[in-house]
Amino acid sequence: MEVKRQTARALVAKLSSVSEQTRTESLCELRLISKNDPESRALIAEAGAIPYLSEILYSPSAIAQENATATLLNISISSREPLMSTRGLLDALSHALRNPESPSTAQSAAATIFSLLTVDSYRPIIGSKRDILYALVDIIRNPSSHPRSIKDGLKALFGISLYPLNRATVIELGAVPALFSLVVKDGRVGIVEDATAVIAQLAGCEEAGEAFRKVSGIGVLVDLLDLSTGSSGRTKENAVSGLLNMVQCGKEEDGEYVKEMAAIVCNGIVDVVENGSSKGKKKAAELLKLIDAGSGLNGVHDMQFDNVITQSS
């Protein structure tokens, strides 16, 4: 362990060198070590690397940015607190998101933010950084964004939206049209699944109602539950979650509209009850109960739905 500690200190010391070649070689080595040796991550942070790495994110050098963001991502897997306690780190990550010298820089920056968001207490802090939220939204709505950047951006937005008070800000910054555009136009299963996961979280606030109406969002979620569309199991579960959140957290008129629309695809909701994950089954059964109580399942109140509701209660 002592040898690893000394190696980390020596490499970090080189980050202050006046030689660009020396700094670059050190960055590449730190990236490699932090990727392959989990024990080294805390040692690199203890050696004082994070302030240097943060500063390098402002570099116009693509290779420097790439290696610095990748190293920060690797460190964040094991040592999140040193990153969050470093002054200016979030601003540096924001800069890397908004001004990446290469797609991999944006990907690593977004992935680092998602890694930090796995800590509950960091979600309101990161969510208060509007420039980070805006940069993530810009990534997912930019048609020229790399697919990997979009996926990492969606994951970061999902982590941010897990904190309820962040949802209205994400909506205000234009996430809803971008998310539904991905669902309708992208077609890649992984992208659609990740986009609907964010949509489901955003549906859990009052502000979602108006934003969803402007893009016919409820209709899109209902279509995803239509058995003829062939949506993946995860996509269908996310659609159920989004509709349920809208009923439970939205305005009354929005909830009534959701129940009316969802009643059209009760077969799809039943499919989630029967074939979904344990969490998906529970949410789908709850949605069926709400539809049943509010609209009599749109007149299709047969024994099949009664049995599903009874068995899931």
PEGI-V578278 format. One record per pair of residues at least 24 apart in sequence whose ideal C-beta (glycine too) atoms are under 10 Angstrom apart, sorted by the first residue. I is the first residue (numbers start at 0). J is the second residue. If there is no record, write none. Layout:
i j
I J
I J
This chain:
i j
0 38
0 39
0 42
1 42
3 32
3 36
3 38
3 39
3 41
3 42
3 43
4 38
4 39
4 41
4 42
4 43
4 45
4 46
5 42
5 46
6 32
6 36
6 39
6 42
6 43
6 46
7 32
7 33
7 36
7 39
7 40
7 41
7 42
7 43
7 44
7 45
7 46
7 47
7 48
8 42
8 43
8 45
8 46
8 47
8 48
9 46
10 39
10 43
10 46
10 48
11 42
11 43
11 44
11 45
11 46
11 47
11 48
11 49
11 50
11 51
11 52
12 46
12 47
12 48
12 51
13 51
14 46
14 47
14 48
14 50
14 51
14 52
14 54
14 55
14 67
15 47
15 51
19 58
19 60
19 63
22 51
22 55
22 58
22 60
22 63
22 66
22 67
23 55
23 60
23 62
23 63
23 66
25 51
25 66
26 51
26 52
26 55
26 58
26 60
26 62
26 63
26 64
26 65
26 66
26 67
26 69
26 70
27 62
27 63
27 65
27 66
27 69
27 70
28 66
28 70
29 66
29 67
29 69
29 70
29 73
29 74
30 65
30 66
30 67
30 68
30 69
30 70
30 71
30 72
30 73
30 107
31 66
31 69
31 70
31 73
32 70
32 73
33 69
33 70
33 71
33 72
33 73
33 74
33 75
33 76
33 77
33 78
34 69
34 70
34 72
34 73
34 76
35 73
36 73
37 73
37 76
37 77
37 78
38 77
39 73
39 74
39 77
40 70
40 73
40 74
40 75
40 76
40 77
40 78
40 81
41 74
41 77
41 78
41 80
41 81
42 74
42 78
43 70
43 73
43 74
43 77
43 78
43 81
44 71
44 74
44 75
44 77
44 78
44 79
44 80
44 81
44 82
44 84
44 85
45 78
45 81
47 81
47 85
48 74
48 81
48 85
49 74
49 75
49 78
49 81
49 82
49 83
49 84
49 85
49 86
49 87
49 88
49 91
50 85
50 86
50 87
50 88
50 91
52 82
52 85
52 88
52 91
53 82
53 85
53 86
53 87
53 88
53 89
53 90
53 91
53 92
53 94
53 95
54 87
54 91
55 91
55 95
56 87
56 88
56 90
56 91
56 92
56 93
56 94
56 95
56 96
56 98
56 99
56 100
56 104
56 107
56 108
57 87
57 90
57 91
57 94
57 95
57 98
58 95
58 100
59 98
59 100
60 100
61 99
61 100
61 101
61 103
61 104
62 100
62 101
62 104
63 100
63 104
64 94
64 95
64 98
64 99
64 100
64 101
64 103
64 104
64 105
64 107
64 108
65 95
65 99
65 100
65 101
65 102
65 103
65 104
65 106
65 107
66 103
66 104
66 107
67 91
67 95
67 104
67 107
67 108
68 92
68 95
68 96
68 99
68 101
68 103
68 104
68 105
68 106
68 107
68 108
68 109
68 110
68 111
69 103
69 104
69 106
69 107
69 108
69 110
69 111
70 107
70 111
71 95
71 107
71 108
71 110
71 111
71 114
71 115
72 106
72 107
72 108
72 109
72 110
72 111
72 112
72 113
72 114
72 151
73 107
73 111
73 114
74 111
74 114
75 107
75 110
75 111
75 112
75 113
75 114
75 115
75 117
75 118
76 110
76 111
76 114
76 117
77 114
79 111
79 114
79 115
79 116
79 117
79 118
79 121
80 115
80 118
80 121
82 111
82 114
82 115
82 121
83 115
83 118
83 120
83 121
83 124
83 125
88 115
89 115
89 121
89 124
89 125
89 127
89 128
89 130
89 131
90 128
90 130
90 131
92 125
92 128
92 130
92 131
92 134
92 155
93 125
93 128
93 129
93 130
93 131
93 132
93 133
93 134
93 135
94 130
94 131
94 134
95 134
96 130
96 131
96 133
96 134
96 135
96 137
96 138
96 148
96 151
96 152
96 155
97 130
97 131
97 133
97 134
97 135
97 137
97 138
98 134
99 134
99 138
99 145
99 148
101 145
102 138
102 143
102 144
102 145
102 146
102 147
102 148
103 145
103 147
103 148
104 148
105 134
105 135
105 138
105 144
105 145
105 147
105 148
105 149
105 151
105 152
106 138
106 144
106 145
106 146
106 147
106 148
106 149
106 150
106 151
106 152
107 148
107 151
108 134
108 135
108 138
108 148
108 151
108 152
108 155
109 134
109 135
109 138
109 139
109 147
109 148
109 149
109 150
109 151
109 152
109 153
109 154
109 155
109 156
110 147
110 148
110 150
110 151
110 152
110 154
110 155
111 151
111 155
112 151
112 152
112 154
112 155
112 156
112 158
112 159
113 151
113 152
113 153
113 154
113 155
113 156
113 157
113 158
113 159
114 154
114 155
114 158
115 155
115 158
116 154
116 155
116 156
116 157
116 158
116 159
116 160
116 161
116 162
116 165
117 158
117 161
118 158
119 161
119 162
120 162
121 158
121 162
122 158
122 159
122 160
122 161
122 162
122 163
122 164
122 165
123 159
123 162
123 163
123 164
123 165
124 162
125 155
125 158
125 159
125 162
125 165
126 158
126 159
126 160
126 161
126 162
126 163
126 164
126 165
126 166
126 168
126 169
127 164
127 165
127 168
128 159
128 168
129 168
129 169
129 171
129 172
130 172
131 155
131 159
132 156
132 159
132 160
132 165
132 168
132 169
132 171
132 172
132 173
132 174
133 168
133 169
133 171
133 172
133 173
133 174
134 172
135 159
135 169
135 172
135 174
135 177
135 197
136 169
136 170
136 171
136 172
136 173
136 174
136 175
136 176
136 177
136 178
137 172
137 173
137 177
138 177
139 173
139 174
139 177
139 178
139 180
139 181
139 185
139 190
139 193
139 194
139 197
140 173
140 174
140 176
140 177
140 178
140 180
140 181
141 177
142 180
142 184
146 185
146 187
146 189
146 190
149 177
149 181
149 185
149 187
149 189
149 190
149 193
149 194
150 187
150 189
150 190
150 192
150 193
150 194
151 193
152 177
152 193
152 197
153 177
153 178
153 181
153 189
153 190
153 192
153 193
153 194
153 195
153 196
153 197
154 193
154 196
154 197
155 197
156 193
156 194
156 196
156 197
156 200
156 201
157 193
157 194
157 196
157 197
157 198
157 199
157 200
157 201
158 197
158 200
159 197
159 200
160 196
160 197
160 198
160 199
160 200
160 201
160 202
160 203
160 204
161 200
161 203
162 200
163 200
163 203
163 204
163 248
164 204
165 200
165 201
165 204
166 197
166 200
166 201
166 202
166 203
166 204
166 205
166 206
166 207
166 244
166 248
167 201
167 204
167 205
167 206
167 207
167 210
168 204
168 206
169 197
169 200
169 201
169 204
169 206
169 207
169 210
170 201
170 202
170 204
170 206
170 207
170 209
170 210
170 211
171 206
171 210
173 210
174 198
174 201
174 210
175 201
175 202
175 206
175 207
175 209
175 210
175 211
175 212
175 213
175 214
175 216
176 210
176 213
176 214
176 216
177 214
178 210
178 214
178 216
178 219
179 210
179 211
179 213
179 214
179 215
179 216
179 218
179 219
179 220
180 214
182 214
182 216
182 219
182 220
182 222
182 223
182 230
182 234
182 237
182 238
183 214
183 215
183 219
183 222
188 230
188 231
188 233
188 234
189 231
189 233
191 223
191 230
191 231
191 233
191 234
191 237
192 230
192 231
192 232
192 233
192 234
192 235
192 236
192 237
193 233
193 234
193 237
194 234
194 237
195 219
195 220
195 223
195 230
195 231
195 233
195 234
195 235
195 236
195 237
195 238
195 239
195 240
195 241
196 233
196 234
196 236
196 237
196 240
196 241
197 237
197 241
198 223
198 237
198 238
198 240
198 241
198 244
199 236
199 237
199 238
199 239
199 240
199 241
199 242
199 243
199 244
199 245
199 282
200 237
200 240
200 241
200 244
201 241
201 244
201 245
202 237
202 238
202 240
202 241
202 242
202 243
202 244
202 245
202 246
202 247
202 248
202 249
202 253
202 257
203 240
203 241
203 243
203 244
203 245
203 247
203 248
203 249
204 244
204 245
204 248
204 249
205 245
205 248
205 249
205 250
205 253
206 249
206 250
207 241
207 244
207 245
207 248
207 249
207 250
207 253
208 245
208 248
208 249
208 250
208 251
208 252
208 253
208 254
208 256
208 257
209 249
209 250
209 253
211 241
211 245
211 249
211 253
211 256
211 257
212 253
212 256
216 241
216 245
217 241
217 242
217 245
217 253
217 256
217 257
217 259
217 260
217 261
218 260
218 263
220 245
220 257
220 260
220 261
220 264
221 257
221 260
221 261
221 262
221 263
221 264
221 267
221 268
222 260
222 263
222 264
222 267
223 264
223 267
224 260
224 261
224 263
224 264
224 265
224 266
224 267
224 268
224 269
224 270
224 271
224 283
224 286
225 263
225 264
225 266
225 267
226 264
226 266
226 267
226 269
226 270
227 266
227 267
228 264
228 267
230 267
230 270
232 270
232 271
232 274
232 275
232 276
232 279
233 275
233 276
233 279
235 264
235 267
235 268
235 270
235 271
235 274
235 275
235 279
235 283
236 271
236 274
236 275
236 276
236 278
236 279
236 280
236 282
236 283
237 279
237 282
238 264
238 267
238 268
238 271
238 283
238 286
239 264
239 267
239 268
239 270
239 271
239 272
239 275
239 279
239 280
239 281
239 282
239 283
239 284
239 285
239 286
239 287
240 271
240 278
240 279
240 282
240 283
240 286
241 282
242 268
242 282
242 283
242 286
242 289
242 290
243 268
243 281
243 282
243 283
243 285
243 286
243 287
243 289
244 282
244 286
246 285
246 286
246 289
246 290
246 293
247 285
247 286
247 289
254 289
254 293
255 293
255 294
257 286
257 289
257 290
257 293
258 286
258 289
258 290
258 291
258 292
258 293
258 294
258 296
258 297
259 290
259 293
259 294
259 297
260 290
260 294
260 297
261 286
261 287
261 289
261 290
261 293
261 294
261 296
261 297
262 287
262 290
262 291
262 293
262 294
262 295
262 296
262 297
262 298
262 299
262 300
263 290
263 296
263 297
263 299
264 290
264 297
265 290
265 291
265 296
265 297
265 299
265 300
265 301
265 303
265 304
265 307
266 299
266 303
266 304
268 296
268 304
268 307
269 303
269 304
269 306
269 307
269 308
272 304
272 307
272 308
272 310
272 311
273 307
273 310
273 311
280 307
280 310
280 311
281 311
283 307
283 311
284 308
284 309
284 310
284 311
284 312
285 311
285 312
287 311
288 312
